[in-house]
Amino acid sequence: MKIGVISDTHGFLHPQVPLALDGVDMILHAGDVGGMDVLCSLEEIAPTHAVYGNMDGPDVMQETKLKAVIGVGGVIIGLAHGGGSPHDIITRLGFMFREDGVKVIVFGHTHCPMGEERDGIFFFNPGDGRKTVGILEIKEGVLFDSRIIEL
């Protein structure tokens, strides 16, 4: 299962996104979408799950939630934007999903790409969706690969 990951598009979908996410089975958008037109465009590429971010308006907030828990290929993924200070965002996200049995937490907010395992959970941020996107690959019930793609 190949998952495209994007965040912090702020209403702009880079023209290279369809090519970068070509062939993905699913897309996760980690908030600060910037408008439903972005999600509609992503849906044309692959089924899309999204959460809202601190900069999203009522249109996006009505169609999405603060957090989502998604089972994909035997792996439970938590999806949230994050918020507040980047300094302790990992701790806050871990707390947010503490009861959900997640193995991966996808988030945004910081605009800084990263992939890091802490306490058995892989935290993944695809960065600024106007500059980068991410790919997660799940095989045989485990996270097999993660990578950042520059647009």
C-alpha positions as CSV (number, residue, x, y, z in Angstrom):
1,M,0.0,0.0,0.0
2,K,1.5,3.3,-1.1
3,I,0.2,6.4,0.7
4,G,0.8,10.0,-0.4
5,V,1.1,12.5,2.4
6,I,0.7,16.2,2.2
7,S,0.1,19.1,4.6
8,D,0.0,22.9,4.8
9,T,-1.1,23.5,1.3
10,H,-2.8,26.8,2.4
11,G,-5.1,26.8,-0.6
12,F,-2.4,26.1,-3.2
13,L,-1.8,22.7,-4.8
14,H,1.6,22.7,-6.5
15,P,1.3,21.6,-10.2
16,Q,3.9,18.8,-9.5
17,V,1.7,17.2,-6.8
18,P,-0.2,14.9,-9.2
19,L,3.1,13.6,-10.7
20,A,4.7,13.2,-7.3
21,L,1.7,11.3,-6.0
22,D,1.1,9.3,-9.1
23,G,0.3,5.6,-8.3
24,V,-0.6,6.1,-4.6
25,D,-3.5,4.1,-3.2
26,M,-4.5,6.8,-0.8
27,I,-3.7,10.4,0.2
28,L,-3.5,11.8,3.7
29,H,-3.7,15.6,4.2
30,A,-2.6,16.7,7.6
31,G,-4.4,20.1,7.7
32,D,-4.1,23.7,6.8
33,V,-5.8,22.7,3.6
34,G,-6.9,26.2,2.7
35,G,-10.1,25.3,0.8
36,M,-12.2,22.4,-0.3
37,D,-10.9,22.8,-3.9
38,V,-7.5,21.4,-2.7
39,L,-9.2,18.3,-1.3
40,C,-11.3,17.9,-4.5
41,S,-8.2,18.0,-6.6
42,L,-6.4,15.4,-4.4
43,E,-9.5,13.1,-4.7
44,E,-8.9,13.1,-8.4
45,I,-5.5,11.4,-7.7
46,A,-6.6,8.9,-5.0
47,P,-9.1,8.6,-2.2
48,T,-8.2,11.3,0.4
49,H,-8.5,11.5,4.1
50,A,-8.0,14.9,5.7
51,V,-8.1,16.8,9.0
52,Y,-8.3,20.5,9.6
53,G,-5.6,22.7,10.8
54,N,-5.4,25.9,12.8
55,M,-5.6,28.1,9.6
56,D,-8.6,26.3,8.0
57,G,-11.9,28.0,7.7
58,P,-15.4,26.7,8.3
59,D,-15.7,25.1,4.8
60,V,-12.9,22.6,5.6
61,M,-13.8,22.3,9.3
62,Q,-17.3,21.2,8.4
63,E,-16.0,18.4,6.1
64,T,-13.1,17.2,8.3
65,K,-12.2,16.5,11.9
66,L,-9.5,17.5,14.3
67,K,-8.0,14.0,14.2
68,A,-8.5,10.7,12.3
69,V,-7.5,7.1,13.0
70,I,-7.1,5.1,9.8
71,G,-6.3,1.4,9.5
72,V,-4.2,0.8,6.4
73,G,-2.8,-2.6,5.5
74,G,-2.7,-3.8,9.1
75,V,-1.1,-0.5,10.4
76,I,-3.1,2.0,12.4
77,I,-2.2,5.6,11.4
78,G,-3.1,8.7,13.4
79,L,-3.7,11.8,11.4
80,A,-3.7,15.3,12.9
81,H,-2.4,18.8,12.1
82,G,-0.8,19.5,15.4
83,G,-0.6,23.0,16.7
84,G,1.0,25.3,19.2
85,S,4.8,25.4,19.7
86,P,6.8,23.1,17.5
87,H,9.1,22.5,20.5
88,D,6.8,19.8,22.1
89,I,4.5,18.9,19.2
90,I,5.6,15.2,19.2
91,T,4.7,14.8,22.9
92,R,1.3,16.4,22.4
93,L,0.6,14.3,19.3
94,G,1.6,11.1,21.2
95,F,-0.8,12.1,24.0
96,M,-3.6,12.9,21.5
97,F,-3.4,9.3,20.1
98,R,-2.4,7.5,23.3
99,E,-5.6,5.3,23.4
100,D,-5.8,4.6,19.7
101,G,-3.0,1.9,19.2
102,V,-1.4,3.9,16.4
103,K,2.0,2.8,14.9
104,V,2.3,5.9,12.7
105,I,1.3,9.5,13.4
106,V,1.1,11.8,10.4
107,F,1.1,15.6,11.2
108,G,1.8,19.0,9.8
109,H,1.9,22.5,11.2
110,T,5.7,23.0,11.5
111,H,6.3,23.0,7.7
112,C,9.5,21.0,8.4
113,P,9.7,17.5,6.8
114,M,10.7,14.8,9.3
115,G,10.4,11.1,9.9
116,E,11.4,9.8,13.3
117,E,10.5,6.9,15.6
118,R,9.9,7.5,19.2
119,D,8.6,5.0,21.8
120,G,7.5,2.6,19.0
121,I,5.6,5.2,17.0
122,F,6.8,6.6,13.7
123,F,6.1,10.4,13.5
124,F,6.0,11.7,9.9
125,N,5.6,15.2,8.7
126,P,5.7,15.8,4.9
127,G,6.6,19.5,5.4
128,D,5.2,22.5,3.5
129,G,2.8,21.1,0.8
130,R,3.8,23.9,-1.5
131,K,7.4,22.6,-1.5
132,T,7.3,18.9,-0.4
133,V,5.1,15.8,-0.2
134,G,5.7,12.5,1.5
135,I,5.3,8.8,0.7
136,L,4.6,6.0,3.2
137,E,4.7,2.4,2.1
138,I,3.1,-0.4,4.1
139,K,3.9,-4.0,3.3
140,E,2.8,-7.1,5.2
141,G,1.4,-5.1,8.1
142,V,4.5,-2.9,8.8
143,L,5.7,0.5,7.7
144,F,8.2,-0.5,5.1
145,D,9.5,2.9,3.8
146,S,9.0,6.6,4.1
147,R,10.4,9.4,2.0
148,I,10.1,13.1,1.3
149,I,9.8,14.3,-2.3
150,E,10.7,17.9,-3.2
151,L,8.4,19.6,-5.7
